[in-house]
Amino acid sequence: MRSFCAKCGSGLFYRNETFLPGIVDVQTATLDAPDALPPSVQIQVAERLGWMQHMQELPAFTRFPD
């Protein structure tokens, strides 16, 4: 079961009592202060694209590159 914001349609929560009983997956990027809850693990990476494993090694730009 997915829950969405009634105003903008953003996904907020995910629940699956069959496979994840008692767990609510909160979309942390939708929180007012998402930096307050940094990730501590990565889950569901079985089908992750190979290049995603090294994303942190790529150059990063605050906005568009010059």
N, C-alpha and C positions, 0 to 999 in steps of 0.2 A: 504494500500500500504506500503510495507516494502522496505527500502533502505539499501543496503549492500556495504561494502568496496570492490572495484574492485580488490584490491591486496590480501586480506586475507579472504574475505567473511564474516567478522563480521557484525552483524546487527548494524545499526547506527541510523535509524529513523523509526518511524511508523506513518502513517496518516490514518484516517478513517473519511472522510467527512460526511458520513451518520450518525454516532453516536457521533463523536467528531469534529464537524465543526470548522475549524480555529485553531485546536490544532495539534501540532507536538510533538510526544513523542520521546525525545532524550535519547538514551541509555547512561546514564551518565558514566558508567564504561569505555566507549570508549573514553572519553575526556582526554586531556593531563593532566589536574589537576582535577580529579573527586572529591577530597576532598573540592574543592572550592564551590561545590553545594550540601551540605548535604540535605537529604530528610526532608520534613516537614510534610508529610502525607503518609498514606498507602492507596492505592486504589485497587479495584478488589480483595478483600480478601474473597469473598463469598465462594470460593472453596478451600481456603488455607488449607493445611494439619494441623491437630490439633497441632502437635508438633512444627510447625513453629512459633507459638505464643510465645514460650518460648526460642527461639534460643539464645537470649542474655544472658540467665542464664547458658548456658553450658560452660564448661572449653574451653579456646581458646589457641591455640599454634601458634607461629609465623611461625614455620615450622612443620615438623613431630614430634610427641611426642617421648620422649626418650624411 
